[in-house]
Amino acid sequence: MTPTLVPHHPARDWAEIQERMLVPLYEAVYERLAVGAGSRVLGLGCGSGLALLMAAARGARVAGADRDHARVELARERLPEDVTVTEEPPRAGPYDVVTAFHATDGILPELRALTRSAQPGAAVVLAGWGPPERCATEPVLRVAARLAERPSSVRADLDGLVAEAGLRPDGSGQVACPFGYASEGSAVRGLLSTGAFDQALGETDPSQVTKEIEEALAPYVRADGTVWMPNVFRYVIARVP
Protein backbone atom coordinates (compact mmCIF):
# COMPACT_ATOMS: atom_id res chain seq x y z
CA MET A 1 0.00 0.00 0.00
CA THR A 2 1.30 3.46 -0.90
CA PRO A 3 0.90 5.67 2.19
CA THR A 4 -1.26 8.77 1.95
CA LEU A 5 0.78 11.95 2.23
CA VAL A 6 -0.66 13.65 5.30
CA PRO A 7 0.10 17.33 6.06
CA HIS A 8 1.17 17.46 9.71
CA HIS A 9 -0.55 20.38 11.46
CA PRO A 10 -1.10 18.76 14.87
CA ALA A 11 -2.70 21.62 16.80
CA ARG A 12 -5.19 22.46 14.06
CA ASP A 13 -5.94 18.79 13.36
CA TRP A 14 -6.50 18.21 17.08
CA ALA A 15 -8.98 21.09 17.22
CA GLU A 16 -10.79 20.28 13.97
CA ILE A 17 -10.74 16.46 13.92
CA GLN A 18 -9.73 14.71 17.11
CA GLU A 19 -10.79 16.71 20.16
CA ARG A 20 -14.51 16.21 19.61
CA MET A 21 -14.10 12.45 19.99
CA LEU A 22 -13.78 12.94 23.74
CA VAL A 23 -16.95 14.98 24.25
CA PRO A 24 -18.70 12.01 25.96
CA LEU A 25 -15.84 11.83 28.47
CA TYR A 26 -15.94 15.54 29.25
CA GLU A 27 -19.71 15.50 29.63
CA ALA A 28 -19.73 12.41 31.87
CA VAL A 29 -17.17 13.91 34.25
CA TYR A 30 -18.93 17.27 34.44
CA GLU A 31 -22.25 15.56 35.06
CA ARG A 32 -20.84 13.35 37.81
CA LEU A 33 -19.23 16.31 39.58
CA ALA A 34 -22.26 18.55 39.01
CA VAL A 35 -20.15 21.21 37.30
CA GLY A 36 -22.30 24.27 36.77
CA ALA A 37 -22.89 27.84 37.91
CA GLY A 38 -20.50 28.61 40.74
CA SER A 39 -18.01 25.88 39.81
CA ARG A 40 -14.39 26.90 39.27
CA VAL A 41 -12.61 24.61 36.80
CA LEU A 42 -8.93 24.42 35.92
CA GLY A 43 -8.01 22.33 32.88
CA LEU A 44 -4.44 20.96 32.82
CA GLY A 45 -3.40 19.96 29.32
CA CYS A 46 -6.50 21.77 28.08
CA GLY A 47 -5.55 21.44 24.41
CA SER A 48 -7.47 23.79 22.18
CA GLY A 49 -10.08 24.40 24.85
CA LEU A 50 -13.14 22.35 23.96
CA ALA A 51 -13.52 20.85 27.45
CA LEU A 52 -13.22 24.31 28.99
CA LEU A 53 -15.78 25.66 26.55
CA MET A 54 -18.20 22.92 27.60
CA ALA A 55 -17.67 23.70 31.29
CA ALA A 56 -18.20 27.41 30.64
CA ALA A 57 -21.44 26.60 28.80
CA ARG A 58 -22.63 24.91 32.01
CA GLY A 59 -22.01 28.16 33.90
CA ALA A 60 -18.57 27.38 35.36
CA ARG A 61 -15.70 29.82 35.65
CA VAL A 62 -12.77 28.25 33.80
CA ALA A 63 -9.04 28.58 33.25
CA GLY A 64 -6.60 26.34 31.43
CA ALA A 65 -2.99 25.49 30.77
CA ASP A 66 -1.22 23.56 28.02
CA ARG A 67 2.47 23.37 27.15
CA ASP A 68 1.72 23.38 23.40
CA HIS A 69 1.87 27.01 22.24
CA ALA A 70 -0.21 26.40 19.10
CA ARG A 71 -3.00 24.72 21.08
CA VAL A 72 -3.01 27.55 23.61
CA GLU A 73 -3.44 30.06 20.80
CA LEU A 74 -6.40 28.09 19.41
CA ALA A 75 -7.96 27.89 22.88
CA ARG A 76 -7.66 31.62 23.29
CA GLU A 77 -9.42 32.12 19.95
CA ARG A 78 -12.44 29.99 20.86
CA LEU A 79 -12.86 30.94 24.54
CA PRO A 80 -14.23 34.22 25.93
CA GLU A 81 -11.66 36.97 26.39
CA ASP A 82 -11.90 36.83 30.19
CA VAL A 83 -10.78 33.17 30.29
CA THR A 84 -7.10 32.72 31.13
CA VAL A 85 -5.21 30.05 29.16
CA THR A 86 -1.46 29.85 29.69
CA GLU A 87 1.47 27.64 28.72
CA GLU A 88 2.64 27.28 32.32
CA PRO A 89 0.28 25.76 34.91
CA PRO A 90 -1.10 28.48 37.18
CA ARG A 91 -1.12 28.11 40.93
CA ALA A 92 -3.95 25.93 42.16
CA GLY A 93 -6.02 28.90 43.34
CA PRO A 94 -9.62 28.61 44.42
CA TYR A 95 -10.61 25.82 42.02
CA ASP A 96 -13.32 23.26 42.82
CA VAL A 97 -12.38 20.95 39.95
CA VAL A 98 -9.02 20.32 38.29
CA THR A 99 -9.06 18.15 35.17
CA ALA A 100 -6.33 16.36 33.26
CA PHE A 101 -8.34 14.63 30.55
CA HIS A 102 -5.16 13.58 28.71
CA ALA A 103 -3.09 12.54 31.71
CA THR A 104 0.44 11.24 31.22
CA ASP A 105 3.00 10.08 33.75
CA GLY A 106 4.76 13.41 33.22
CA ILE A 107 1.97 15.29 34.96
CA LEU A 108 3.08 14.10 38.41
CA PRO A 109 5.03 17.27 39.39
CA GLU A 110 1.99 19.41 38.63
CA LEU A 111 -0.25 17.11 40.68
CA ARG A 112 2.10 17.27 43.64
CA ALA A 113 2.12 21.05 43.44
CA LEU A 114 -1.69 21.04 43.44
CA THR A 115 -1.76 18.81 46.49
CA ARG A 116 0.37 21.33 48.37
CA SER A 117 -1.59 24.42 47.38
CA ALA A 118 -5.17 23.53 46.40
CA GLN A 119 -8.05 23.89 48.79
CA PRO A 120 -8.96 20.72 50.73
CA GLY A 121 -11.70 18.68 49.08
CA ALA A 122 -11.10 19.99 45.56
CA ALA A 123 -11.74 17.31 42.94
CA VAL A 124 -8.89 16.25 40.67
CA VAL A 125 -9.86 14.23 37.58
CA LEU A 126 -7.35 12.18 35.59
CA ALA A 127 -8.39 10.40 32.41
CA GLY A 128 -6.82 8.17 29.80
CA TRP A 129 -7.30 5.09 27.66
CA GLY A 130 -9.52 2.32 28.99
CA PRO A 131 -8.81 -1.44 28.94
CA PRO A 132 -6.84 -2.45 25.83
CA GLU A 133 -9.39 -5.11 24.92
CA ARG A 134 -12.09 -2.42 24.72
CA CYS A 135 -10.09 0.05 22.63
CA ALA A 136 -10.04 -0.47 18.87
CA THR A 137 -7.27 2.13 18.74
CA GLU A 138 -4.94 -0.15 20.74
CA PRO A 139 -3.12 -1.50 17.63
CA VAL A 140 -2.40 2.09 16.59
CA LEU A 141 -0.99 2.87 20.04
CA ARG A 142 1.25 -0.18 19.80
CA VAL A 143 2.58 1.14 16.49
CA ALA A 144 3.42 4.45 18.18
CA ALA A 145 5.26 2.69 20.99
CA ARG A 146 7.18 0.41 18.64
CA LEU A 147 8.28 3.16 16.24
CA ALA A 148 9.47 5.28 19.15
CA GLU A 149 11.17 2.22 20.67
CA ARG A 150 9.32 2.67 23.93
CA PRO A 151 9.07 -0.37 26.20
CA SER A 152 5.39 0.27 26.84
CA SER A 153 2.40 2.06 25.39
CA VAL A 154 1.30 5.65 25.94
CA ARG A 155 -1.03 4.64 28.75
CA ALA A 156 -0.68 6.45 32.07
CA ASP A 157 -1.07 4.69 35.43
CA LEU A 158 -3.94 6.85 36.68
CA ASP A 159 -4.27 5.16 40.06
CA GLY A 160 -0.51 5.28 40.57
CA LEU A 161 -0.48 9.02 39.81
CA VAL A 162 -3.20 9.62 42.39
CA ALA A 163 -1.24 7.72 45.04
CA GLU A 164 2.12 9.33 44.24
CA ALA A 165 0.59 12.82 44.26
CA GLY A 166 -0.81 12.28 47.74
CA LEU A 167 -4.41 12.62 46.59
CA ARG A 168 -7.34 10.72 48.09
CA PRO A 169 -9.17 8.35 45.67
CA ASP A 170 -12.86 9.14 45.31
CA GLY A 171 -14.21 6.94 42.52
CA SER A 172 -13.74 6.16 38.86
CA GLY A 173 -15.70 5.48 35.72
CA GLN A 174 -15.53 4.41 32.08
CA VAL A 175 -17.02 6.19 29.09
CA ALA A 176 -17.47 5.03 25.50
CA CYS A 177 -15.69 7.41 23.14
CA PRO A 178 -15.81 5.97 19.61
CA PHE A 179 -13.47 7.53 17.07
CA GLY A 180 -15.28 8.24 13.81
CA TYR A 181 -13.60 9.77 10.76
CA ALA A 182 -14.86 10.83 7.35
CA SER A 183 -11.92 9.12 5.61
CA GLU A 184 -8.70 7.24 6.21
CA GLY A 185 -6.72 10.42 5.61
CA SER A 186 -8.76 12.24 8.24
CA ALA A 187 -8.15 9.37 10.66
CA VAL A 188 -4.39 9.52 10.14
CA ARG A 189 -4.36 13.28 10.67
CA GLY A 190 -6.47 12.98 13.81
CA LEU A 191 -4.34 10.22 15.32
CA LEU A 192 -1.10 12.04 14.54
CA SER A 193 -2.48 15.07 16.38
CA THR A 194 -2.83 13.18 19.67
CA GLY A 195 0.88 13.44 20.43
CA ALA A 196 1.30 9.66 20.60
CA PHE A 197 3.46 9.74 17.45
CA ASP A 198 5.54 12.84 18.17
CA GLN A 199 8.63 10.87 19.14
CA ALA A 200 8.23 8.46 16.24
CA LEU A 201 7.93 11.35 13.77
CA GLY A 202 11.17 12.76 15.10
CA GLU A 203 13.04 9.48 14.72
CA THR A 204 11.38 7.79 11.71
CA ASP A 205 10.54 8.76 8.14
CA PRO A 206 7.06 10.34 8.35
CA SER A 207 5.91 8.31 5.32
CA GLN A 208 6.76 5.14 7.24
CA VAL A 209 4.76 6.36 10.25
CA THR A 210 1.78 7.10 8.01
CA LYS A 211 2.08 3.72 6.28
CA GLU A 212 2.01 1.82 9.56
CA ILE A 213 -0.92 3.81 10.90
CA GLU A 214 -2.87 3.05 7.73
CA GLU A 215 -2.11 -0.65 8.09
CA ALA A 216 -3.35 -0.61 11.69
CA LEU A 217 -6.49 1.25 10.59
CA ALA A 218 -7.36 -1.15 7.78
CA PRO A 219 -9.75 -3.39 9.80
CA TYR A 220 -11.80 -0.33 10.78
CA VAL A 221 -12.27 1.22 7.31
CA ARG A 222 -15.86 0.69 6.22
CA ALA A 223 -17.18 0.13 2.71
CA ASP A 224 -18.00 3.82 2.26
CA GLY A 225 -14.45 4.84 3.20
CA THR A 226 -15.29 6.11 6.67
CA VAL A 227 -13.39 4.85 9.71
CA TRP A 228 -15.09 3.69 12.93
CA MET A 229 -13.14 2.66 16.03
CA PRO A 230 -15.03 1.86 19.26
CA ASN A 231 -13.05 2.93 22.33
CA VAL A 232 -13.52 3.23 26.06
CA PHE A 233 -11.81 5.85 28.20
CA ARG A 234 -11.32 5.62 31.95
CA TYR A 235 -11.28 8.44 34.47
CA VAL A 236 -10.45 8.56 38.16
CA ILE A 237 -11.60 11.17 40.64
CA ALA A 238 -9.41 12.11 43.58
CA ARG A 239 -9.65 14.71 46.30
CA VAL A 240 -7.09 17.08 47.73
CA PRO A 241 -6.71 15.99 51.38
C-alpha positions as CSV (number, residue, x, y, z in Angstrom):
1,M,0.0,0.0,0.0
2,T,1.3,3.5,-0.9
3,P,0.9,5.7,2.2
4,T,-1.3,8.8,2.0
5,L,0.8,12.0,2.2
6,V,-0.7,13.7,5.3
7,P,0.1,17.3,6.1
8,H,1.2,17.5,9.7
9,H,-0.5,20.4,11.5
10,P,-1.1,18.8,14.9
11,A,-2.7,21.6,16.8
12,R,-5.2,22.5,14.1
13,D,-5.9,18.8,13.4
14,W,-6.5,18.2,17.1
15,A,-9.0,21.1,17.2
16,E,-10.8,20.3,14.0
17,I,-10.7,16.5,13.9
18,Q,-9.7,14.7,17.1
19,E,-10.8,16.7,20.2
20,R,-14.5,16.2,19.6
21,M,-14.1,12.5,20.0
22,L,-13.8,12.9,23.7
23,V,-16.9,15.0,24.3
24,P,-18.7,12.0,26.0
25,L,-15.8,11.8,28.5
26,Y,-15.9,15.5,29.3
27,E,-19.7,15.5,29.6
28,A,-19.7,12.4,31.9
29,V,-17.2,13.9,34.2
30,Y,-18.9,17.3,34.4
31,E,-22.3,15.6,35.1
32,R,-20.8,13.3,37.8
33,L,-19.2,16.3,39.6
34,A,-22.3,18.6,39.0
35,V,-20.2,21.2,37.3
36,G,-22.3,24.3,36.8
37,A,-22.9,27.8,37.9
38,G,-20.5,28.6,40.7
39,S,-18.0,25.9,39.8
40,R,-14.4,26.9,39.3
41,V,-12.6,24.6,36.8
42,L,-8.9,24.4,35.9
43,G,-8.0,22.3,32.9
44,L,-4.4,21.0,32.8
45,G,-3.4,20.0,29.3
46,C,-6.5,21.8,28.1
47,G,-5.5,21.4,24.4
48,S,-7.5,23.8,22.2
49,G,-10.1,24.4,24.9
50,L,-13.1,22.3,24.0
51,A,-13.5,20.8,27.5
52,L,-13.2,24.3,29.0
53,L,-15.8,25.7,26.5
54,M,-18.2,22.9,27.6
55,A,-17.7,23.7,31.3
56,A,-18.2,27.4,30.6
57,A,-21.4,26.6,28.8
58,R,-22.6,24.9,32.0
59,G,-22.0,28.2,33.9
60,A,-18.6,27.4,35.4
61,R,-15.7,29.8,35.6
62,V,-12.8,28.2,33.8
63,A,-9.0,28.6,33.2
64,G,-6.6,26.3,31.4
65,A,-3.0,25.5,30.8
66,D,-1.2,23.6,28.0
67,R,2.5,23.4,27.2
68,D,1.7,23.4,23.4
69,H,1.9,27.0,22.2
70,A,-0.2,26.4,19.1
71,R,-3.0,24.7,21.1
72,V,-3.0,27.5,23.6
73,E,-3.4,30.1,20.8
74,L,-6.4,28.1,19.4
75,A,-8.0,27.9,22.9
76,R,-7.7,31.6,23.3
77,E,-9.4,32.1,19.9
78,R,-12.4,30.0,20.9
79,L,-12.9,30.9,24.5
80,P,-14.2,34.2,25.9
81,E,-11.7,37.0,26.4
82,D,-11.9,36.8,30.2
83,V,-10.8,33.2,30.3
84,T,-7.1,32.7,31.1
85,V,-5.2,30.1,29.2
86,T,-1.5,29.8,29.7
87,E,1.5,27.6,28.7
88,E,2.6,27.3,32.3
89,P,0.3,25.8,34.9
90,P,-1.1,28.5,37.2
91,R,-1.1,28.1,40.9
92,A,-4.0,25.9,42.2
93,G,-6.0,28.9,43.3
94,P,-9.6,28.6,44.4
95,Y,-10.6,25.8,42.0
96,D,-13.3,23.3,42.8
97,V,-12.4,21.0,39.9
98,V,-9.0,20.3,38.3
99,T,-9.1,18.2,35.2
100,A,-6.3,16.4,33.3
101,F,-8.3,14.6,30.5
102,H,-5.2,13.6,28.7
103,A,-3.1,12.5,31.7
104,T,0.4,11.2,31.2
105,D,3.0,10.1,33.7
106,G,4.8,13.4,33.2
107,I,2.0,15.3,35.0
108,L,3.1,14.1,38.4
109,P,5.0,17.3,39.4
110,E,2.0,19.4,38.6
111,L,-0.3,17.1,40.7
112,R,2.1,17.3,43.6
113,A,2.1,21.1,43.4
114,L,-1.7,21.0,43.4
115,T,-1.8,18.8,46.5
116,R,0.4,21.3,48.4
117,S,-1.6,24.4,47.4
118,A,-5.2,23.5,46.4
119,Q,-8.1,23.9,48.8
120,P,-9.0,20.7,50.7
121,G,-11.7,18.7,49.1
122,A,-11.1,20.0,45.6
123,A,-11.7,17.3,42.9
124,V,-8.9,16.3,40.7
125,V,-9.9,14.2,37.6
126,L,-7.3,12.2,35.6
127,A,-8.4,10.4,32.4
128,G,-6.8,8.2,29.8
129,W,-7.3,5.1,27.7
130,G,-9.5,2.3,29.0
131,P,-8.8,-1.4,28.9
132,P,-6.8,-2.4,25.8
133,E,-9.4,-5.1,24.9
134,R,-12.1,-2.4,24.7
135,C,-10.1,0.0,22.6
136,A,-10.0,-0.5,18.9
137,T,-7.3,2.1,18.7
138,E,-4.9,-0.1,20.7
139,P,-3.1,-1.5,17.6
140,V,-2.4,2.1,16.6
141,L,-1.0,2.9,20.0
142,R,1.3,-0.2,19.8
143,V,2.6,1.1,16.5
144,A,3.4,4.4,18.2
145,A,5.3,2.7,21.0
146,R,7.2,0.4,18.6
147,L,8.3,3.2,16.2
148,A,9.5,5.3,19.1
149,E,11.2,2.2,20.7
150,R,9.3,2.7,23.9
151,P,9.1,-0.4,26.2
152,S,5.4,0.3,26.8
153,S,2.4,2.1,25.4
154,V,1.3,5.7,25.9
155,R,-1.0,4.6,28.8
156,A,-0.7,6.4,32.1
157,D,-1.1,4.7,35.4
158,L,-3.9,6.9,36.7
159,D,-4.3,5.2,40.1
160,G,-0.5,5.3,40.6
161,L,-0.5,9.0,39.8
162,V,-3.2,9.6,42.4
163,A,-1.2,7.7,45.0
164,E,2.1,9.3,44.2
165,A,0.6,12.8,44.3
166,G,-0.8,12.3,47.7
167,L,-4.4,12.6,46.6
168,R,-7.3,10.7,48.1
169,P,-9.2,8.4,45.7
170,D,-12.9,9.1,45.3
171,G,-14.2,6.9,42.5
172,S,-13.7,6.2,38.9
173,G,-15.7,5.5,35.7
174,Q,-15.5,4.4,32.1
175,V,-17.0,6.2,29.1
176,A,-17.5,5.0,25.5
177,C,-15.7,7.4,23.1
178,P,-15.8,6.0,19.6
179,F,-13.5,7.5,17.1
180,G,-15.3,8.2,13.8
181,Y,-13.6,9.8,10.8
182,A,-14.9,10.8,7.3
183,S,-11.9,9.1,5.6
184,E,-8.7,7.2,6.2
185,G,-6.7,10.4,5.6
186,S,-8.8,12.2,8.2
187,A,-8.1,9.4,10.7
188,V,-4.4,9.5,10.1
189,R,-4.4,13.3,10.7
190,G,-6.5,13.0,13.8
191,L,-4.3,10.2,15.3
192,L,-1.1,12.0,14.5
193,S,-2.5,15.1,16.4
194,T,-2.8,13.2,19.7
195,G,0.9,13.4,20.4
196,A,1.3,9.7,20.6
197,F,3.5,9.7,17.5
198,D,5.5,12.8,18.2
199,Q,8.6,10.9,19.1
200,A,8.2,8.5,16.2
201,L,7.9,11.3,13.8
202,G,11.2,12.8,15.1
203,E,13.0,9.5,14.7
204,T,11.4,7.8,11.7
205,D,10.5,8.8,8.1
206,P,7.1,10.3,8.3
207,S,5.9,8.3,5.3
208,Q,6.8,5.1,7.2
209,V,4.8,6.4,10.2
210,T,1.8,7.1,8.0
211,K,2.1,3.7,6.3
212,E,2.0,1.8,9.6
213,I,-0.9,3.8,10.9
214,E,-2.9,3.1,7.7
215,E,-2.1,-0.6,8.1
216,A,-3.4,-0.6,11.7
217,L,-6.5,1.3,10.6
218,A,-7.4,-1.1,7.8
219,P,-9.8,-3.4,9.8
220,Y,-11.8,-0.3,10.8
221,V,-12.3,1.2,7.3
222,R,-15.9,0.7,6.2
223,A,-17.2,0.1,2.7
224,D,-18.0,3.8,2.3
225,G,-14.5,4.8,3.2
226,T,-15.3,6.1,6.7
227,V,-13.4,4.8,9.7
228,W,-15.1,3.7,12.9
229,M,-13.1,2.7,16.0
230,P,-15.0,1.9,19.3
231,N,-13.0,2.9,22.3
232,V,-13.5,3.2,26.1
233,F,-11.8,5.8,28.2
234,R,-11.3,5.6,32.0
235,Y,-11.3,8.4,34.5
236,V,-10.4,8.6,38.2
237,I,-11.6,11.2,40.6
238,A,-9.4,12.1,43.6
239,R,-9.6,14.7,46.3
240,V,-7.1,17.1,47.7
241,P,-6.7,16.0,51.4
